Amino acid sequence: MGIIGTIVVGLIVGAIARFLMPGEQKMGWILTILLGICGSVAAGVVGQALGWYQAGQGAGWIGSVVGALVLLFVVQKLRGSSAAK
């Protein structure tokens, strides 16, 4: 996948994760794209470590969104903001 494809997938996955996470996430488009890309990579690494995927296979959309949700949760906790506000 090229760089443009990676950015588009990152934007879609990041936007879905931000939509599903309760509360307000104060981040722009670039951070949303990075969130989606990192979530996809994290889901791929975990999936390969657990034997769910082989090298070169995509983690899948659901795994990517779950990875992005986990990263978004961690970022919110590190920033000190609560989703219950």
ABEGO torsion letter per residue (X at the ends): XBAAAAAAAAAAAAAAAAAABBEBBBBBAAAAAAAAAAAAAAAAAAAAAAGABBBGBBAEAAAAAAAAAAAAAAAAAAAGBBAAX
